[in-house]
Structures are given as C-alpha cells and as structure tokens.
Amino acid sequence: MCIRDSYIVGGAVRDSLMGRTPTEFDMTTNLEGKIVRMLFPDAKLVHPPGYQIFHFKRGEYSFELARMRRDIDYSGRHSQVEFTDELKEDLTRRDFTVNALAYDFQKKEIIDLFEGKKDIANRIIRSIGDPVVRFQEDKLRMLRAIRFAAKLNFKLAKDVEEAIKRLSPQLLLLSSELIRRELDRMLKGKYRLRAVGLLNKTSIFLKLFSIRLDKKRLALVVRSLYYLYKYQADLIISYATILYWCQKKIEAINLFLKKDERKLLNYLLSSVSPLFHFLSGEERMEIVQIVENPHFGLLVTMAEALMYGGRKNPKLLRGRIKIKLPGLDAPPLMGGD
C-alpha cells in the first residue's frame, strides 16, 4: 500500500487510543482519484462521486480513502467542497474532536489539532467549533453526538447538550430515512440503554415523537430494552416497547416506518394488552386472530420484555399460554426454559 500523502483519520485512531482493535479505517489523502485507482484497482467509488471517496478491503479490514477537502458552503446534508492539500482544513470540517485525530504514517505519530486525546481521556464529546453552528450546518450531527456518547460511554460537553436541546426541532427537516438509520443504529447496539437516556435528556424523543419519559417510565423502557438486546430480538419490537410504556399510538412514529413495519407495529401495539388480559383470565373474542397472526412469536417476545421491564418473571408467560391455549404450539420464550 502506498502511504505517501495519506493519513488514517477518525474512529480507527480514536479506538486505538482507547485500547480497541479497529477493523474499519478511514483515510484521507491528497492523491487524485486516478492515482488511487492505479494503486487500488479494486477500489469502488462511493458516496457523491465528486467527493472522490473510494472503498476497498484487504482481508478482514475495510478501508475508505477520501480526497482531502474543505467545505465552502452547506446545502442540506451535503456541503459544497473543494479539494485541498492541507490536512488541517480536512480535519477542521469533521464533527467532534475525538473524531478529528490523524495518524501520520511517515512520522509514526498522532496529529491532534483539537485536543481530541484530552477529550478521550476525559470521556467527553465536544464539537470542533461552536456546536450551534456545526449542528445548523448538518442537523444529523445532533444524533451522531448522541450515538457516539452512548457508544463510547462518554458525556456530552455542556455546550453540545444545550445546543441539541435548542436545535432538536430542526431534526424534522431531515429525511425520515436518515433519522431512522441513526435511531436504528442506537437501538440495536449494546449501548441502547444509554442512547435512550440521552435521547430523552436532550429532548430529541420529545421533538420527534412527542415522548417525554419520566423517571419511572424511563426505568421500564430501559429494563425492557435490556431484555430485548440480551436475546437479540427484532428491532421493531424495541419501537413497540417504547410506545407501549409511553402510552403512545403508532401515529407517533408513522413517518419513520415502512408499510410492512407499520402493519407489524400496529399488530404488536393493538394485541399485547388483549393477550395479557386473556392470559390473566378474561375472555377475549379477538384472541384467535391474535394467535393465528404469523407474527405471534414476536408478540410473545414483546410481552416477555414488558414483563421483565415491570420486574415480573417472563417465564411465567409460557405457563399461562399452555394453560389458556393448550392446543397451541407456542413459540419458545426468548429466555428459554
């Protein structure tokens, strides 16, 4: 690999400093695209072609090599850029100090222009420059700040947290696909519990879904999500669980759902209470339709998580199902026997 005029940047440098072993590497270079193609014939051009970003793999490692650039104007998510030979200009355009570290191959040293190493040591997410300005440039950075803080178990700098609270209504200017992608990454990660707490604390839940979790409901959501993560449950159940504990209808997140997801979420939310009532001894006319639905197994999983969230033993659910529905080949509980 030719390493002249190229640097490893971002998450791989950050993670290495934190004692983690990265498998994905972002690199920045002042080499022209045609030179990159000569050096790496298998590299694929990705993202907006004008940015000259190439992706390639070497064994288990993935590399994304981008031309150094500086922003000259912002329009939505994609800025107008021009290429540069100055590493400082390329690093300045990045979102947070912990992601603006670079490794110099030739000098074998880390370049730290914004005290990123200090923020890693202090476990804090800080913007490069004024966070209000940076979040107005790219609204998605607010969700990224939450995700990085949750993933790394860092705190948000006070000015970053305040800027998110102030500007969170502007998240609705983003496409539903972008918002959903970031939320999915948070809710399926092992750091989902911290993410939910930060989404609530910064008022993002309130602005996106009209949801505000008090201390009691936050505890119910966190315990339920812990159960779902522990047993690798379907992600859509996490959304259903949050809405259930917040007593919100599906309309609260309709904008962010595909048609089949909307149908599944509606089934889960409309069926879980009747299922509980039926298993507790009430006669429910709709139970046949509920049980015959192909997603009944997911409903049972959601019911388990809700029981766990409410500090009840999820395994009791299986016994009740066997008693009330003796002829049913019930799906196994996530926690097993």
Helices and strands as residue ranges (DSSP letters): E 6-9, H 11-17, E 24-29, H 33-39, E 44-46, G 49-51, E 53-58, E 61-67, E 69-75, E 78-83, H 87-92, G 97-99, E 101-104, E 109-112, H 116-121, E 124-125, H 131-137, H 140-152, E 155-156, H 158-167, G 168-173, H 176-188, H 192-201, H 204-209, H 215-230, H 235-245, G 250-256, H 259-279, H 287-292, H 296-309, H 316-324
